[in-house]
């Protein structure tokens, strides 16, 4: 297997899963943080000479592409590797969807015109959709498209999920967003990687949503699991969404894994159908294991860690005080 990328988060987990399954693995990347367990073909995917070296290292039973963000760049790597690749598994995203439909056959965003030289949050979904189209154009049925949702677990440096196990473990009164029963979706990076490695060698083809868990997970279940795993005394104060909006609490950033239920652009994004992936063998470890391992990872940060997501302590105290002041007197 040739992994484009391979050293950060999903790529690292794919490498772990592929080695555990007994595959021969080679990385293609710039070599800035090489993995000593596997050979690395050094190069940038914009560099045609480097791509020829990667192609010449084959033939490859499967190519796992974790780092495609721009279709014009993907075109170079896919064209160079196409004669030498059995399958090409492309990591895309549920961000491709226009919404509110999130089935694999639902409409996807148009590519920005002209194509930019770098992606941004505003262009991410359209560029990923264009990457998918480019991969299908060049590789046909050998292109397998995986659309993950929120990927979580150890080694995630975005803090988009990690903040919750960390915050709940600190205990005390915790500001919690919206309804306790609001469903959230995410997937442990290790479950995603194990399934993608299996998918690379299976006859299953086409496009797959890949998020979880197999059964809906209410936000309350997530936070209660964080409390049980950490053994903290956390108490959850559920704050309604209009008040969070009034207080300018940013979804996803200030409150990770939360999107307002009244937001038409977010409708359906936390209830994405995954039946195709389940039929193709996607399976999940217990939520408590994901929380425990993520909490253990976060405890290595140290006090100087600057959280990229989540409310800081002062902002949370202010939010709770304002919420209390708004409640009717007993």
Buried (B, 14 or more C-beta within 10 A) or exposed (E): BBBBBBBBBBBBBBBBBBBEBEBEBBBBBBEEEBBEEBEBBBBBBEBBEBBEBBBEBBEBBBBBBBBBBBBBBBBBBBBBBBEBBBBBBBBBBBBBBBBEBBEBEBEBBEBBEEBBEEBEEEBBBBBBBBBBBBBBEBBEEBBBBBBBBBBBBBBBEBBBBBBBBBBBBEBBBBBBBBBBEBBBBBBBBBBBBBBBBBBBBEEBBEBBBBBBBEEBBBBBBBBBBBBBBBEBEBEBEBBEBEBBBEBEBEBEBBBBBBBBEEEEEBBBBBEBBBEBBBEBEBEBBEBEBBBBBBBEBBEEBEEEEEBEBBBEEEBBBBBBEEBEEEEEEE
